Amino acid sequence: MNILVEFVGVSRVLTGEQNLTLPLAPDSSYRDVIRQLGARFPALIGQVIALDGETLLPENQIALNGKRMLQLSEMDASPAEGERLTFMSILAGG
Amino acid sequence: MYGYTGKILHIDLGTRKTWIEEKPESWYKLYIGGVSMAARLLWENIEVGCDPLSPGNPICIANGIFAGTPVPVGGKYGLASKSPLTGWIGDSLSGSWFSVALKRTGWDGMVIHGASDNWITLLIDDERVQFRDATKLLGLGTYATEEAIRDELADDQIRSATIGPAGENGVLFANVTNDGRQAGRTGHGAVWGSKKLKAISVRGTHGVTVADPETLMKMSFDISETSQGPYTSKYRLLGTATNVLNMNKLGLLPTRNYQEGTFEDAELVSGEYLEEHYKVKKIACAQCPIACEQMSAAADGPYKGAMTGIEYECLFANGPNLGINDLRAVIKLIETCDQGGMDAMSGGVTVSWAMETFERGIFTKEDFKCAKYPEGFEPNFGNAEAAVTLMEMIRDREGIGDLLSKGTRRASAIVDAERGTETYKWAMNSKGLESPGYDARGLKTFAVGIAVGTRGGCHNRTAAYDPDIQGEVDRFSIDDTRGRLAARTEEYAAVYDTLPLCKFIRRCFTGKADRAGAWPAIAALINATTGWEFEYDDVDLIGVRAHTIKKAFNIREGWTRADDDLPYRWKHDPMTKGASAGHVVTDEELEYLKDLYYEAKGWTPEGLIPKEKLLELGMDDVAEEIGV
């Protein structure tokens, strides 16, 4: 299974990537996605990803297909094939 | 009294008299500072029905409770007058050194009455007030005016709030600028211009006495230290300009006058692209450890040399919303607004209305004749040179710039009356204030938050986009929680706007930005400053009162439920592309949401405030005047 990961804002600065296709083992969860990204981009740890390596720090969120934000209660659910996950800072101000 | 002097300075520009008003501590406990105190001063010092551009409309300035102290992001002040753009309350915030210097003069606030016969500046030199001739400053931009005053007084510690040519010329969305920051919205610059007041300069030498300096210092140090961590990374690294790509991904980025919510060239006008290509340096306000302002410059191209600070709201309004994909042109447009002393949001959204009106064949090339283009020009979306020219014409009220200087509500009404058209259908404003960069069609809690907003189309006074975007609720549908959410988020924002503290610090108290995370720390900061004994509920009431006094002002001016509305486009024209395509806020939805909101506020179904509600808030005289 593959998903599309997009980085904007702080996560883009820290990873140097705009987007990437992430292969996932069957039954992988959103928590697994964050673990994989933390391992691949250690700079995210402590800035975007919490020190536990599997959740996001406050002020960060993941948009699912641009429609809504992933909720903490959904961390153990599995992404859908081809799902687009956008890592972004919380929207505020202007 | 600690933290305050208890003194408000009154100045009459017509008679050139000054007097001091002493306020009791109980008054400060109700209205604190910032927009709340400024709105309260306005309530006390204006006659109902006053023409906003007449001498009777006072300029009310209220400093922050933490200005001049070590409290991070507390160097801010509030400004209130009746808005010439909207006809309702006009309240704005600005920050930085002007606020600190004003605090050191010993005045908690100022009320400026009347109008001068000739152009002047005011110099508030501690207790002394000077009326100084401003003839030499006329026509100067905002930054140049500040510099010229410093040079003239041979004192680089002088801080000035100024208007630019737009304020002198009566552009209804002209603003007030100090230290590169703006009290940007609702047209304060036009009010100052109507009084022939070019600038207020302050030189303060007094200290600020607080109740518990040790606690205040320790808390301030801890908050500053936390502010250098991940809670503010977004603001420190990229500033709010990073919102462009976020909004685009969510289908909420106003594009070509809000016709769509995605921009095909969003990457080219993003905060990330700005950082890589055009950022010159970061700037911080006084008392701010975050430094979010991304100072950017056009290094080449036709606008080479243009330089200004870039925020999301001015970026969306002058980039995607005009179909412009060249950041150098966007920088030039925002610089034109900042130096000219105009609200870059209202400016951009008014130009986008003109572009759409042209593309629909209502305006023609002939309508755009000017000295620079005697035959006129064609302001299609994406035409950067046309946009820059239009912005300059608005600043100078040249040609069609005179019409556009009145903002989208008035301009569309004039055109529709003269030409029998329906351009109001794409005039993007609420209560006459141009809409922000959050498209309410895909944010339905925000939709009611902005419709009921006391100053009109503003994202800042309502934080109701927060539950929508964070997924606390389904942002595309409505339910009976939305009235409560809109009321709660609006009052939350009003706490920050009253102290005032910049909202970007909200997570740096405990890591949590909600009331439970922030209010105890804010209460402790207030107590260490003043010696009061504020608790959680007292902090909550700061926001309730702040919003109530502004609402009361509007009610006294004749507000009715029908005035709480959204732009026609958000109610009737769904977007066709992106993640928020296909949605509108119907009239039925909006009326239901308003019902919920008024109920959550404890108001009548007509949106009026019961007397007992006002009495509970300690606002007895307000209850007497407008309570039902």
Chai-1 contact restraints between the chains, C-beta under 6 A:
chainA,res_idxA,chainB,res_idxB,connection_type,confidence,min_distance_angstrom,max_distance_angstrom,comment,restraint_id
A,V8,B,L245,contact,1.0,0.0,6.0,A-B,restraint_1
A,V8,B,N246,contact,1.0,0.0,6.0,A-B,restraint_2
A,G9,B,K234,contact,1.0,0.0,6.0,A-B,restraint_3
A,G9,B,T242,contact,1.0,0.0,6.0,A-B,restraint_4
A,V10,B,S233,contact,1.0,0.0,6.0,A-B,restraint_5
A,V10,B,K234,contact,1.0,0.0,6.0,A-B,restraint_6
A,V10,B,L237,contact,1.0,0.0,6.0,A-B,restraint_7
A,R12,B,E272,contact,1.0,0.0,6.0,A-B,restraint_8
A,V13,B,L237,contact,1.0,0.0,6.0,A-B,restraint_9
A,Q47,B,P230,contact,1.0,0.0,6.0,A-B,restraint_10
A,Q47,B,S233,contact,1.0,0.0,6.0,A-B,restraint_11
A,L57,B,P230,contact,1.0,0.0,6.0,A-B,restraint_12
A,P58,B,R507,contact,1.0,0.0,6.0,A-B,restraint_13
A,E59,B,Y231,contact,1.0,0.0,6.0,A-B,restraint_14
A,A63,B,K249,contact,1.0,0.0,6.0,A-B,restraint_15
A,G66,B,K249,contact,1.0,0.0,6.0,A-B,restraint_16
A,G66,B,L250,contact,1.0,0.0,6.0,A-B,restraint_17
A,G66,B,A579,contact,1.0,0.0,6.0,A-B,restraint_18
A,K67,B,A579,contact,1.0,0.0,6.0,A-B,restraint_19
A,R68,B,G471,contact,1.0,0.0,6.0,A-B,restraint_20
A,M69,B,Q470,contact,1.0,0.0,6.0,A-B,restraint_21
A,M69,B,G471,contact,1.0,0.0,6.0,A-B,restraint_22
A,Q71,B,G471,contact,1.0,0.0,6.0,A-B,restraint_23
A,T86,B,K249,contact,1.0,0.0,6.0,A-B,restraint_24
A,M88,B,N246,contact,1.0,0.0,6.0,A-B,restraint_25
A,S89,B,K234,contact,1.0,0.0,6.0,A-B,restraint_26
A,L91,B,N243,contact,1.0,0.0,6.0,A-B,restraint_27
A,L91,B,N246,contact,1.0,0.0,6.0,A-B,restraint_28
A,L91,B,I469,contact,1.0,0.0,6.0,A-B,restraint_29
A,G93,B,T240,contact,1.0,0.0,6.0,A-B,restraint_30
A,G94,B,T240,contact,1.0,0.0,6.0,A-B,restraint_31
A,G94,B,E311,contact,1.0,0.0,6.0,A-B,restraint_32
A,G94,B,Y312,contact,1.0,0.0,6.0,A-B,restraint_33
A,G94,B,E313,contact,1.0,0.0,6.0,A-B,restraint_34
A,G94,B,G437,contact,1.0,0.0,6.0,A-B,restraint_35
A,G94,B,H459,contact,1.0,0.0,6.0,A-B,restraint_36
